[in-house]
Amino acid sequence: MKKIMSMAVTAALVASLAACSAASNNSSSDTSAPGPTALKDASGVTNITIWDGLGAANGVAFNKLISEFNTANSGKIHVIATYQGAYADLLAKYTAGLRSNSGPTILLAGDIATGYLTDVKRSIPAAAMAKANPDDLNLGDLSAAGRNYYSVNGQQQAVPMNMSTPVLWVNRDLLKTAGIPDTTDLSTLKGVAAAAKTVTRKTGQKGITQADDDWYIEQLTAAAGQNFCTPDNGRKGKATTGITINSGAAKAAITTLADLYHSGVGLDGAPDGSTALTAFQAGKVAFMFNGSGAAGALKNGTPFKYEALPYPLSGPKGTSGTVIGGSALWLSSSASKAEQVAGWKLETFLTSSSAQEQFSHATGYVPVNNKVASSATQQAYLASHPNFQVFSNQIKNVPIASQTAGCVTGAMTAVRTANISQIQAAFSGSKPVDTALDQAVSDAKTAIDQYQQQLGH
């Protein structure tokens, strides 16, 4: 499930940006990429650090990989991994450390941090490191969707570590009770909406639910083939100036979903998605928009036939699709050259086919390395986990376009925080959809303008 940062954390990040930006302008950090000799010529053990926001089972799996890397590189490289709390806390601690250059060699940051981390200019672009170290990580081995998300102005900035994707979870038993055959086309939002209405009309149960989370509004927009932000989701050289959800195909898609709520077909899923997940697992709702990460919860105690289907589209196939979630590895430009190459060695290992397969099976995240698909053990895993095949195929097949890259702006946290109250108002009916979406767009522009002012633009 995607999480949005608290308003307090959002304010702290934006307020500190001017100071960090100024520090960056006067910093001795070097964004040129060192080659392999920087590590080869280093004496003794090169110690590096990585900060992460992976807790619970995800953290256990991640730390296992770190231990394997340390064992394999004993006497040459040693990594200290530190869990810094949820991604919001992680980013706040990183921001605080920028002023004193006390951050880690590598930051494993959530997807939403991409704009901010690009703007503060304290990382060496992944594309530059790959070019300087051709015998290590080949970026072409990584998921095209992942590379698309973490590329800004045509250059890949960070290396994806793990990916998630939104899907349509389907209660097949409830559809059968409603007389909806398995062959019904659920690949479009229109088709899903029609089926949801049929379920409620014929069974009295709810037709659809999702979390009250702006991430799903961004998915509706991308699936409609529309950029969430202008211009071009901030991906093509010009900074983001606003959001677009009050117009075009995005507005139509959001209105379709709002109409389902207004007519009693939709169920409010709560901001954290807990109500949505509980109701779906109890058999009280036919469709649920949720992330691939819901698979872990659903496999325990779900007493009916269910499956994951690709997220439904409402726009043209060539430009419509989903936006990945997950996190990526950002390499510090303030570390020594030897530390940077050692860090790149770690990123190469963490995103290798074998490491990604191991991490994926332990966590449920989709592998970022394309070569995992050809592994015999991965093929056996997919045969016994058909929903995971849906996740993998969706990410593999998403069209590479600005619409599916997602919006990149350092103000994204504030935009999401401001948007969600308006989306809740639109879905509950406490505000007309037009009014709520216009207010969301206005609030987003205020947040983006404030961020740009702090950045000095």
VENWOPE-V318572 format. One record per residue. N is the residue number from 1. SS is DSSP state (alpha for helix, beta for strand, coil for the rest). BURIAL is b if it has 9 or more other ideal C-beta (glycine too) atoms within 8 Angstrom, else e. D_LAST is the distance of its C-alpha to the last C-alpha in Angstrom with 1 decimal. Layout:
BEGIN
n=[N;N]
ss=[SS;SS]
burial=[BURIAL;BURIAL]
d_last=[D_LAST;D_LAST]
END
This chain:
BEGIN
n=[1;2;3;4;5;6;7;8;9;10;11;12;13;14;15;16;17;18;19;20;21;22;23;24;25;26;27;28;29;30;31;32;33;34;35;36;37;38;39;40;41;42;43;44;45;46;47;48;49;50;51;52;53;54;55;56;57;58;59;60;61;62;63;64;65;66;67;68;69;70;71;72;73;74;75;76;77;78;79;80;81;82;83;84;85;86;87;88;89;90;91;92;93;94;95;96;97;98;99;100;101;102;103;104;105;106;107;108;109;110;111;112;113;114;115;116;117;118;119;120;121;122;123;124;125;126;127;128;129;130;131;132;133;134;135;136;137;138;139;140;141;142;143;144;145;146;147;148;149;150;151;152;153;154;155;156;157;158;159;160;161;162;163;164;165;166;167;168;169;170;171;172;173;174;175;176;177;178;179;180;181;182;183;184;185;186;187;188;189;190;191;192;193;194;195;196;197;198;199;200;201;202;203;204;205;206;207;208;209;210;211;212;213;214;215;216;217;218;219;220;221;222;223;224;225;226;227;228;229;230;231;232;233;234;235;236;237;238;239;240;241;242;243;244;245;246;247;248;249;250;251;252;253;254;255;256;257;258;259;260;261;262;263;264;265;266;267;268;269;270;271;272;273;274;275;276;277;278;279;280;281;282;283;284;285;286;287;288;289;290;291;292;293;294;295;296;297;298;299;300;301;302;303;304;305;306;307;308;309;310;311;312;313;314;315;316;317;318;319;320;321;322;323;324;325;326;327;328;329;330;331;332;333;334;335;336;337;338;339;340;341;342;343;344;345;346;347;348;349;350;351;352;353;354;355;356;357;358;359;360;361;362;363;364;365;366;367;368;369;370;371;372;373;374;375;376;377;378;379;380;381;382;383;384;385;386;387;388;389;390;391;392;393;394;395;396;397;398;399;400;401;402;403;404;405;406;407;408;409;410;411;412;413;414;415;416;417;418;419;420;421;422;423;424;425;426;427;428;429;430;431;432;433;434;435;436;437;438;439;440;441;442;443;444;445;446;447;448;449;450;451;452;453;454;455;456;457]
ss=[coil;coil;coil;coil;coil;coil;alpha;alpha;alpha;alpha;alpha;alpha;alpha;alpha;alpha;alpha;alpha;alpha;alpha;alpha;alpha;alpha;alpha;alpha;alpha;alpha;coil;coil;coil;coil;coil;coil;coil;coil;coil;coil;alpha;alpha;alpha;alpha;coil;coil;coil;coil;coil;beta;beta;beta;beta;beta;beta;beta;coil;coil;coil;alpha;alpha;alpha;alpha;alpha;alpha;alpha;alpha;alpha;alpha;alpha;alpha;alpha;alpha;alpha;alpha;alpha;coil;coil;coil;coil;beta;beta;beta;beta;beta;beta;beta;coil;coil;coil;alpha;alpha;alpha;alpha;alpha;alpha;alpha;alpha;alpha;alpha;alpha;alpha;coil;coil;coil;coil;coil;coil;coil;beta;beta;beta;beta;beta;alpha;alpha;alpha;alpha;alpha;alpha;alpha;alpha;alpha;alpha;coil;coil;beta;coil;coil;alpha;alpha;alpha;alpha;alpha;alpha;alpha;coil;coil;coil;coil;coil;coil;alpha;alpha;alpha;beta;coil;alpha;alpha;alpha;alpha;alpha;alpha;coil;beta;beta;coil;coil;beta;beta;coil;coil;beta;beta;beta;beta;beta;beta;coil;beta;beta;beta;beta;beta;beta;alpha;alpha;alpha;alpha;alpha;alpha;coil;coil;coil;coil;coil;coil;coil;coil;coil;coil;beta;alpha;alpha;alpha;alpha;alpha;alpha;alpha;alpha;alpha;alpha;alpha;alpha;alpha;alpha;alpha;coil;coil;beta;beta;beta;beta;beta;coil;coil;coil;alpha;alpha;alpha;alpha;alpha;alpha;alpha;alpha;alpha;alpha;coil;coil;coil;coil;coil;beta;beta;coil;alpha;alpha;alpha;coil;coil;coil;coil;coil;coil;coil;beta;beta;coil;coil;coil;coil;alpha;alpha;alpha;alpha;alpha;alpha;alpha;alpha;alpha;alpha;alpha;alpha;alpha;alpha;alpha;coil;coil;coil;beta;beta;beta;coil;coil;coil;coil;coil;alpha;alpha;alpha;alpha;alpha;alpha;alpha;alpha;coil;coil;coil;beta;beta;beta;beta;beta;beta;beta;alpha;alpha;alpha;alpha;alpha;alpha;alpha;coil;coil;coil;coil;coil;coil;coil;beta;beta;beta;beta;beta;coil;coil;beta;coil;coil;coil;coil;coil;coil;coil;coil;coil;coil;coil;beta;beta;beta;beta;beta;beta;beta;beta;coil;coil;coil;coil;alpha;alpha;alpha;alpha;alpha;alpha;alpha;alpha;alpha;alpha;alpha;alpha;alpha;alpha;coil;coil;alpha;alpha;alpha;alpha;alpha;alpha;alpha;alpha;alpha;alpha;alpha;coil;coil;beta;coil;coil;beta;alpha;alpha;alpha;alpha;alpha;coil;alpha;alpha;alpha;alpha;alpha;alpha;alpha;alpha;alpha;coil;alpha;alpha;alpha;alpha;alpha;alpha;alpha;alpha;alpha;alpha;alpha;alpha;coil;coil;coil;coil;alpha;alpha;alpha;alpha;coil;coil;coil;coil;coil;coil;alpha;alpha;alpha;alpha;alpha;alpha;alpha;alpha;alpha;alpha;alpha;alpha;alpha;alpha;alpha;alpha;alpha;coil;coil;coil;coil;alpha;alpha;alpha;alpha;alpha;alpha;alpha;alpha;alpha;alpha;alpha;alpha;alpha;alpha;alpha;alpha;alpha;alpha;alpha;alpha;alpha;alpha;alpha;coil;coil]
burial=[b;e;e;b;b;e;e;e;b;b;e;b;b;b;e;b;b;b;e;b;b;e;b;b;e;e;b;e;b;e;b;e;b;b;e;b;e;b;b;e;e;e;e;e;e;b;b;b;b;b;b;b;b;b;e;e;e;b;b;b;b;b;b;b;b;b;e;b;b;b;e;e;b;e;e;e;b;b;b;e;b;b;b;b;b;e;b;b;b;b;b;b;b;b;b;e;b;b;e;e;b;e;b;b;b;b;b;b;b;b;b;b;b;b;b;b;b;b;b;b;b;b;b;b;b;b;b;b;b;b;e;b;b;e;e;b;b;e;b;e;b;b;b;b;b;b;b;b;b;b;b;b;e;e;b;b;b;b;b;b;b;b;b;b;b;b;b;b;b;b;b;b;b;b;b;b;e;b;e;b;e;e;e;b;e;b;e;b;b;e;b;b;b;e;b;b;b;b;b;b;e;e;b;e;b;b;b;b;b;b;b;b;b;b;b;b;b;b;b;b;b;b;b;b;b;b;b;b;b;b;b;b;b;b;b;b;e;e;e;b;b;b;b;b;b;b;e;e;b;b;b;b;b;b;b;b;b;b;b;b;b;e;e;e;b;b;b;b;b;b;e;e;b;e;b;b;b;e;b;b;b;e;b;e;b;b;b;b;b;b;b;b;b;b;b;e;e;b;e;e;e;e;e;b;e;b;b;b;b;b;b;b;b;b;b;e;e;e;b;b;b;b;b;b;b;b;b;b;b;b;b;b;b;b;b;e;e;b;b;b;b;b;b;b;b;b;b;b;b;b;b;b;b;e;b;b;b;b;b;b;e;b;b;e;b;b;b;b;b;e;e;b;b;e;b;e;e;b;b;e;b;b;e;e;e;e;b;b;b;b;b;b;b;b;b;b;e;b;b;e;b;b;b;b;b;b;b;b;b;b;b;b;b;b;b;b;b;b;b;b;e;b;b;b;b;b;b;e;e;e;b;e;b;e;e;b;b;b;b;b;b;e;b;b;b;b;b;b;e;b;b;b;e;b;b;e;e]
d_last=[33.3;29.5;28.4;25.3;24.1;25.1;22.9;23.5;22.2;19.1;18.3;19.1;16.7;13.7;14.8;15.3;12.1;10.6;14.0;14.3;11.1;12.5;15.8;14.9;13.8;17.2;19.1;22.2;21.7;22.6;21.4;24.4;27.0;30.5;33.7;36.8;38.4;35.9;37.7;41.1;41.2;40.3;43.3;44.3;42.3;38.5;37.3;34.1;32.6;31.1;29.7;30.3;30.4;33.7;36.4;40.0;41.5;38.2;38.0;41.6;41.2;38.1;39.9;42.9;40.9;39.6;43.2;44.4;41.8;42.9;46.5;46.0;44.1;46.2;46.4;43.3;40.3;40.1;37.5;37.0;35.4;34.2;33.7;30.9;31.5;29.8;26.5;24.7;26.5;26.0;22.2;22.3;24.7;22.7;19.5;21.9;23.3;20.1;20.3;23.9;23.9;26.5;25.5;27.7;28.3;27.6;25.8;27.3;24.6;24.8;23.3;20.7;19.0;18.1;14.4;13.9;16.2;14.6;11.1;13.0;14.8;18.1;20.2;22.2;21.9;25.2;25.7;25.8;28.2;30.4;30.7;31.6;34.1;36.0;38.9;36.9;34.8;34.7;31.7;33.7;36.0;33.4;32.9;31.0;29.5;28.3;26.9;25.1;23.5;22.2;21.0;17.4;17.0;20.8;21.1;22.8;20.9;23.6;27.3;28.5;31.2;32.4;32.0;33.0;33.3;34.1;37.6;40.2;42.9;46.2;49.3;52.0;54.8;53.3;52.7;56.3;57.6;55.7;57.4;54.2;55.3;53.5;53.0;50.8;47.5;44.7;42.1;40.4;38.9;41.5;44.3;43.2;42.9;46.4;47.9;46.4;48.0;51.3;51.3;50.8;53.4;56.0;55.6;53.9;51.4;47.6;46.2;42.7;40.3;36.9;34.7;32.5;29.4;26.3;26.8;29.8;27.9;25.5;28.8;30.3;27.4;27.5;31.3;31.0;29.2;26.0;22.4;21.4;17.7;16.4;16.0;18.5;17.7;14.5;16.9;16.9;13.8;11.5;9.5;11.6;11.5;14.8;18.3;21.5;24.5;25.8;26.8;28.8;30.6;28.5;29.6;33.1;33.3;32.1;34.6;37.3;36.8;36.6;39.8;41.5;40.7;41.8;45.1;45.9;45.4;42.3;42.3;39.4;38.6;36.9;33.3;34.4;36.7;39.9;41.7;41.0;42.4;45.3;46.3;46.1;48.1;50.7;51.2;50.0;47.3;47.5;43.9;41.1;37.5;36.7;35.5;37.7;37.8;40.1;42.9;43.8;44.5;46.3;48.7;50.3;52.5;51.5;54.9;54.4;53.4;49.7;47.3;43.7;42.8;39.7;37.0;38.0;36.0;35.6;33.9;34.9;35.8;33.9;30.4;31.4;31.7;30.5;27.5;28.6;28.2;28.9;27.3;26.4;26.8;23.9;25.2;23.9;22.8;24.1;27.6;30.3;31.1;34.3;32.5;30.0;32.9;34.9;32.0;31.9;35.7;35.2;32.7;35.3;38.0;36.2;35.4;38.8;41.2;43.6;41.1;39.2;42.6;43.6;40.4;40.4;44.0;43.5;40.4;40.3;37.0;37.0;37.3;34.4;36.8;38.5;41.7;42.5;43.9;46.7;48.0;51.4;50.6;47.4;49.5;52.0;49.4;48.0;51.5;52.0;48.6;48.1;45.1;43.2;44.1;42.3;39.1;39.3;40.1;37.3;34.6;36.5;36.7;33.3;31.9;29.0;26.4;22.8;24.6;26.3;23.5;21.9;18.4;15.8;13.0;12.6;13.3;16.6;18.7;17.7;18.1;21.5;22.6;21.9;23.5;26.7;28.2;27.9;29.4;32.2;32.8;33.0;35.4;37.6;37.9;36.8;34.3;34.7;32.6;30.9;29.9;28.7;26.6;25.0;24.2;22.8;20.4;19.4;19.0;16.9;14.4;14.3;13.8;11.0;9.1;9.9;8.9;5.3;5.6;7.6;5.7;3.8;0.0]
END
